[in-house]
Amino acid sequence: MKKKTKNKFRTWIIKTGVKLCLTLIVLSFCQVLAFKFFNPPGTVNMVYEWARSKCFDVPYLKANYKWQDLEDISPHLRQAVLASEDQRFLTHNGFDFKEIQNAISQVMNHHGFRGASTISMQAARSVFLPSSRSIARKLSEAWYTILIELIWDKKRILEIYLNTVDWGTGIVGAQAGARAYFSSDAKDLTMGQAALMTAILPSPHKWSARNPSVHVIKRKKWILSQMKAMPLL
């Protein structure tokens, strides 16, 4: 009798797990499909910060976020993020295996760790997932990246990335970044401003476009040197 009960419980666990997985797959597909046609009202981290303030009575800083269509974002900024974040954006399918290999080689040679996230991966992370370093988050990021590449075209991926990327404390997206750092609209950013804004993206809460360090200025110069070779989407 005990064995029969144990088998029933095991069967229930398996069926429940399969149903949960299928539900998550369908839900994620519907999320990505919806944002092919509708602009995200915000990011998961924006919702998380609001919920955290309500549940734990901690200060809440409302993020500055305003959607801009891709055509209303400076072409200089579009080229700058491609130059800095993902130069093979148009040729990969969400994962830049050459960059991943380079990152692994650097770690193996004790040269420190470098990121290998593509713009597609960063868009998936910004829109759909909370900030964390768990394996579950990385697997979810990979899954959403696959869906994004299947459902959105490259222009839509870049558009959503530019509108949802974290550009500093309370600063989400290109328009908010342009207003915060240069009192400008995203469409009016100059080449130098675009390169400087992009230079801080690897660490926007540590580096500043208002008071750039020597390292940030070096990154800006390197980005400027790479921008001319980037396509304009």
N, C-alpha and C positions, 0 to 999 in steps of 0.2 A: 504493500500500500504506500509506504514511504517513497519507494522508488518511482511509483506511478505519479505521485504528487510532485516529486522532484523533476521528473520529465516534463510534466505539464507546465511547471514554473519556468523551466528552461525554454520551452517552446514559446511561452508568453513573452519572455524577455527578448527572444530573437525576433518574433513578430513585431513587438513594440519598437525595437531598434530599427528594423527595416522600414516601418511606417514613419518613424521620426526622420530617418535619412531621406526618404522620398519626399516628405513634407518640406524639409530644408532645401532640397534640390529644386523643387517646384517654386518655393518662395523666393529663392535667390534668382532663379530665372525670370520670374515676374518682376522683381525689383530692377534688374538690369534692363529688361525690355521696356519697362515704364520710363526709365531715364533716357531711353533712346529718343523719346518724344516729348518728355516733360523735364524741365530743369529742376535739379535737386533744391528743395527749400532750405537745405542746410546740410550739415555733416553729422555723423554719429557722435563725434566728440562734442559738438555743440549741444546736442541733446543730453549727453552724459553729464556735462558740466552743469546744465540747468537742473537735472534730476538730483545730482549730488548736492547742490545748494539747498534744494527742497527737503531732501531726506536727512541731511546732516547739519543743516543750518550753518553752512559755510558761505563766505562772500561769493557772489556770482558776478562775473564780468561778462556782460553780453557781448558776443563777438560781432565785430563790424563785418557784415557780409552783404554784398550786393552783386547780383548776377549781371554779367556783361556777355553779350554774344561775341563769338570769336572775331567777327568783323569790327567790333568795337574795342578790341584789345590791340595795342600797338604791335605792328609787325616786328618791331625790334625786340619786344618781349617774347614773342612767339619764337623767334630765331634764337634768342638768348637761352631760353630753357631747353631747346633742342641741343644747343651747343654744350651746355653745362650738364644736363641731366640724362640725355639719351640720344646720342648722335646717330644711332642705328634705328631710330624709332620707326621709320617707314619700311624697314626691311625685315624686322623681326615680328614674331607673332605673339608678343607679350613678354617673352623671356629672352634676354640677350645672353646666350650661352657663352659667347666669347668674353663678355665682361664678367660673367660668373667665374669662368676659368681664370681670368686675370686676378680676380679677387682671391680665389683659392690659392693661387701661386704666391701672392703677396703674404698671405697668412703662413703658408708652408715655409717661406723664406724669412719669416720673422720680421716682415716689414710693416706690421700693423694690419688692421682690418679696414677694408674699404667697402662701401656699399655697392651693390650691383642691381639695385631696383630700377626698373624701366619706368617710363611715364605711365604706362598702362598699370603697372603694379602699384604705383603711388596713387593713381586715381582710385583704384579699387580700395586701397587702404583708407584714403581720405573720406570717401563717400559712404562706405558700407561697414567699416570696422573700427572698433575702439583702439586707443593707443595701448599696446602691450607688447611684450617680447616672447609670448608663449608660442609653443609649437602649433597649438590649435589656431592661433591667429595667423601664423605663416601659411598653414595649409589652407585656411579660408581665403587668404589673400591670393594664393595661387589659383584656387577655384574661381574666384570672382574675376581674376585676370583672364582666364580662359573664356569665361562668359562674355566679358567686355570685348575681347578681340573677335568673338564670333558674332556679336549682335551690333556693336557700334562700329562706325568707320573711324579712320584715324583722326579726322577733323573733330569728330564728336569727342573722342578720347582726350584730345588736346584741349578742347574747349572746357570740358568738365574738370580736367586737371587744373587748368589755370584759374578756374573759379572756386575750387575747393581746397587748394593746397594751403598749408599752414605757413603764413608769412610773419609770424611773431605773435606775441601774447595779445589775444583778442583781435587778431588780424587774419581774416580768412579770404583768400582769393586775390586776384590781380587788382581789382578796383579798390579794395580796402587797403592793399599795400601801397598803391600809387598815391592814395589820399593821405595815408599815414606818413609816408616817407618824403613825398615831394609835393604835397598839396596839389596834386594833379589828377586828372582822370586817366584811366588805364590806356585809353586810345591816344593820349598825347605824350606818352613817355618817350623821351629821346633815347638814342642808342646807348649813351653812357648811363642814363638812369636805369634802363632795362638791364644792362649788364651788372650794375651794382645791386639791383634788387635780386637778381638771380644768383649773385655771388654769395648771398647769405642763406640760400635755401637749405644747404646741408645741415645748418644749425641755426635756425631763425630766432631761437630764444636766447642764444649766446652771442651771435654776431649781430651787428647793427648796420643798417644802410644809412642811418643818420650820422653816426660817428664810426666810420669804417676803420678797422684795424689795418695794419700793414698786410696781414695775410689776406684780408678781404679785398684790399686794393689789388694785390697780386692776382687773385682769382678773377677780379673784374677785368684786368688787362688780358688775361688768358682767354676769357670768354669773348671779349671783343675781337681777339685774333681768330677765333673759331667761327664767329657768327656769319661771316661772308659766305662760307661754304655750306651753310644750312639752307634747306628748302623753305619756302614761305607757304604755310598752310592757311 
